[in-house]
């Protein structure tokens, strides 16, 4: 999870740099679902939803 300071640092980098690409590593969705006794697919769906919201 991003801290407020890290989030602001990322925002500043994006605003002040010509980015050529951005990588998004989606990790932990299956683990999150398993901890909540939900199917892996549900965790993956929630991960996609979170990415779209970002």
C-alpha positions as a Markdown table, in Angstrom:
| # | Residue | x | y | z |
|---|---|---|---|---|
| 1 | Unk | 0.0 | 0.0 | 0.0 |
| 2 | Unk | 1.2 | 3.5 | -0.8 |
| 3 | Unk | 1.9 | 5.9 | 2.0 |
| 4 | Unk | 0.8 | 9.5 | 1.5 |
| 5 | Unk | 4.4 | 10.6 | 1.1 |
| 6 | Unk | 5.2 | 7.9 | -1.5 |
| 7 | Unk | 2.0 | 8.7 | -3.4 |
| 8 | Unk | 3.0 | 12.4 | -3.6 |
| 9 | Unk | 6.5 | 11.4 | -4.7 |
| 10 | Unk | 5.0 | 9.4 | -7.5 |
| 11 | Unk | 2.6 | 12.2 | -8.5 |
| 12 | Unk | 5.6 | 14.6 | -8.6 |
| 13 | Unk | 7.6 | 12.2 | -10.8 |
| 14 | Unk | 4.8 | 11.8 | -13.2 |
| 15 | Unk | 4.1 | 15.5 | -13.5 |
| 16 | Unk | 7.8 | 16.4 | -14.0 |
| 17 | Unk | 9.1 | 13.6 | -16.2 |
| 18 | Unk | 8.4 | 12.3 | -19.7 |
| 19 | Unk | 7.6 | 8.8 | -18.9 |
| 20 | Unk | 8.1 | 6.2 | -21.6 |
| 21 | Unk | 6.2 | 3.4 | -19.8 |
| 22 | Unk | 4.6 | 2.5 | -16.5 |
| 23 | Unk | 4.7 | -1.0 | -15.1 |
| 24 | Unk | 2.0 | -2.3 | -12.8 |
| 25 | Unk | 2.7 | -5.4 | -10.8 |
| 26 | Unk | -0.5 | -6.9 | -9.6 |
| 27 | Unk | 0.5 | -9.1 | -6.7 |
| 28 | Unk | -1.5 | -10.4 | -3.8 |
| 29 | Unk | -5.0 | -10.7 | -5.3 |
| 30 | Unk | -5.2 | -14.5 | -4.9 |
| 31 | Unk | -3.7 | -14.3 | -1.4 |
| 32 | Unk | -6.2 | -11.5 | -0.5 |
| 33 | Unk | -9.1 | -13.7 | -1.7 |
| 34 | Unk | -7.8 | -16.8 | 0.0 |
| 35 | Unk | -7.6 | -14.9 | 3.3 |
| 36 | Unk | -11.3 | -14.0 | 2.9 |
| 37 | Unk | -12.3 | -17.6 | 1.9 |
| 38 | Unk | -13.2 | -16.4 | -1.6 |
| 39 | Unk | -12.3 | -17.9 | -5.0 |
| 40 | Unk | -9.1 | -16.7 | -6.6 |
| 41 | Unk | -11.1 | -15.3 | -9.6 |
| 42 | Unk | -12.8 | -12.9 | -7.2 |
| 43 | Unk | -9.5 | -11.6 | -5.9 |
| 44 | Unk | -8.3 | -11.1 | -9.5 |
| 45 | Unk | -11.5 | -9.2 | -10.3 |
| 46 | Unk | -11.1 | -6.9 | -7.3 |
| 47 | Unk | -7.5 | -6.3 | -8.5 |
| 48 | Unk | -8.7 | -5.2 | -11.9 |
| 49 | Unk | -11.3 | -3.0 | -10.3 |
| 50 | Unk | -8.6 | -1.4 | -8.1 |
| 51 | Unk | -6.4 | -0.8 | -11.2 |
| 52 | Unk | -9.3 | 0.8 | -13.1 |
| 53 | Unk | -10.1 | 3.1 | -10.1 |
| 54 | Unk | -6.4 | 4.2 | -10.0 |
